[in-house]
Amino acid sequence: RAFIPLHRARRAMIAGQLDDTEVLIHEGIQLGWSLQDSTVPILAGAQLFWLRMGQGRLREIEDAVRQFADQLPAMPAWRVALATLYMHTGRPAEARREYDRLAERDFATIPRDNVWSISIALLAELSETFRDAERSILLEELLAPLESRNVVTPTGIFAGPVRRYLALTAAARGDQDTA
């Protein structure tokens, strides 16, 4: 039952109904709170992250994002979220530190799981922000096979077309025509 409002929250977010999105996320949290070993808090946290990013209010959930990043090392998507949060809240040095750590071994530390595409997409955004031409090539190579698809996570986030993130990798290299 807890997943139903989270599915509805994703649809509401896509439709731009942000007030409804927030209500539905909190409904999912309420229903999932008592479940043991549930992924509902993680999914709801991801949706809340995406909502707050769109609202320009990421600072409000910094403690929760940092806690997820620290307590879930097997899910580096939360480390990517933390880097993104730092960038969106005016702390580029902290964002760069997280980005550089994630980029070790050519982003091989990012597992190819159901949140891989959102991680790589957000890293592509960061590569453009940092004008990291070298790593943007790696990110472009990772995203290119998905060019005609959208970046999504199960029950959580719709982040738009992969082509947008490919454009950002081109911009990171200074290739404005391709971007």
C-alpha positions in Angstrom: 0.0 0.0 0.0 2.9 2.4 0.7 4.0 2.2 -2.9 0.7 3.4 -4.3 1.1 7.1 -3.1 4.7 7.0 -4.3 3.7 6.0 -7.8 1.0 8.7 -7.7 3.6 11.2 -6.4 5.9 10.5 -9.4 2.9 11.1 -11.8 2.0 14.3 -10.0 5.6 15.5 -10.2 5.7 14.9 -14.0 2.4 16.8 -14.3 3.9 19.7 -12.3 1.5 19.3 -9.4 4.1 20.0 -6.7 1.7 20.4 -3.8 0.0 17.1 -4.6 3.5 15.5 -5.0 4.5 16.5 -1.5 1.2 15.3 0.1 1.6 11.9 -1.7 5.2 11.5 -0.7 4.3 12.1 3.0 1.4 9.7 2.7 3.8 7.0 1.4 6.2 7.7 4.3 3.3 7.4 6.8 2.2 4.0 5.3 5.7 2.7 5.1 7.0 3.8 8.4 6.0 0.8 10.3 7.2 -1.7 7.7 10.4 -3.5 8.7 13.3 -3.6 6.2 11.3 -1.5 3.8 12.7 0.5 1.0 9.8 3.0 1.2 11.8 5.6 3.2 14.7 5.5 0.6 12.2 5.9 -2.3 10.3 8.6 -0.6 13.6 10.3 0.3 14.6 10.2 -3.4 11.3 11.7 -4.5 11.6 14.4 -1.8 15.1 15.2 -3.0 13.9 15.6 -6.6 11.0 17.7 -5.5 13.1 20.0 -3.3 15.7 20.4 -6.1 13.0 21.5 -8.4 11.7 24.0 -5.8 15.2 25.3 -5.0 14.9 24.1 -1.4 17.5 21.3 -1.1 19.1 22.9 1.9 16.0 21.8 3.9 16.8 18.1 3.5 20.6 18.3 3.7 20.8 16.3 7.0 18.6 13.5 5.6 20.6 13.3 2.3 23.9 13.2 4.2 22.5 10.5 6.5 21.4 8.4 3.5 24.8 8.9 1.9 26.7 7.9 5.0 24.5 5.0 6.0 24.0 3.5 2.6 27.5 3.2 1.1 26.4 0.5 -1.2 24.1 3.1 -2.8 26.4 5.7 -4.2 23.4 7.4 -5.8 23.0 9.2 -2.4 26.6 10.4 -2.6 25.8 11.8 -6.1 22.7 13.4 -4.5 24.9 15.0 -1.8 27.3 16.4 -4.4 24.3 17.8 -6.3 22.9 19.3 -3.1 26.2 21.0 -2.4 26.3 22.5 -5.9 22.7 23.7 -5.7 23.3 25.3 -2.3 26.4 27.2 -3.3 29.2 25.0 -2.1 31.1 24.0 -5.2 34.3 22.9 -3.3 32.3 20.3 -1.4 30.4 19.3 -4.5 33.7 18.8 -6.3 35.2 16.7 -3.5 32.2 14.3 -3.7 32.3 14.3 -7.6 36.0 13.5 -7.6 35.5 10.6 -5.2 32.7 9.2 -7.4 34.8 9.6 -10.5 37.5 7.3 -9.2 38.2 4.4 -11.6 36.2 6.1 -14.3 32.9 6.0 -12.4 33.2 2.2 -11.9 32.1 2.6 -8.3 28.6 3.4 -9.5 26.8 0.0 -9.6 24.6 -0.8 -12.6 21.5 -1.1 -10.6 18.0 0.5 -10.9 19.3 4.0 -10.0 22.4 3.9 -12.2 21.0 6.1 -14.9 20.0 8.9 -12.5 23.4 8.8 -10.9 25.2 9.1 -14.2 22.8 11.8 -15.3 23.4 13.9 -12.2 27.1 13.3 -12.6 26.8 14.6 -16.2 25.2 17.8 -14.8 28.1 18.2 -12.4 30.7 17.6 -15.2 29.1 20.5 -17.1 29.1 22.7 -14.0 32.8 21.9 -13.5 33.7 22.1 -17.2 35.3 18.7 -16.7 35.9 17.8 -20.4 37.9 14.6 -19.7 35.3 13.0 -17.5 32.4 14.3 -19.5 33.6 12.0 -22.3 33.4 9.0 -20.0 29.9 10.0 -18.9 28.8 10.5 -22.5 30.1 7.0 -23.4 28.1 5.6 -20.5 24.9 7.5 -21.5 25.1 7.1 -25.3 23.6 3.6 -25.5 20.5 5.1 -23.8 20.2 8.2 -26.0 16.6 7.6 -27.1 15.4 6.8 -23.6 14.4 8.8 -20.5 16.2 8.8 -17.1 13.9 7.1 -14.6 14.1 5.2 -11.4 11.5 2.6 -10.3 8.7 4.1 -8.4 10.7 7.2 -7.8 11.9 9.8 -10.3 11.4 10.8 -13.9 14.4 13.0 -14.8 13.8 13.6 -18.4 15.4 12.6 -21.6 18.9 11.1 -21.7 19.6 13.5 -24.6 19.5 16.4 -22.2 22.4 14.9 -20.1 24.3 14.1 -23.3 24.0 17.8 -24.2 25.4 18.7 -20.9 28.4 16.4 -21.4 29.0 18.1 -24.8 28.8 21.5 -23.1 31.3 20.4 -20.5 33.8 19.9 -23.4 32.9 23.3 -24.8 31.2 21.7 -27.9 28.2 24.1 -28.0 27.1 23.0 -31.5 26.6 19.4 -30.3 25.1 20.6 -27.0 
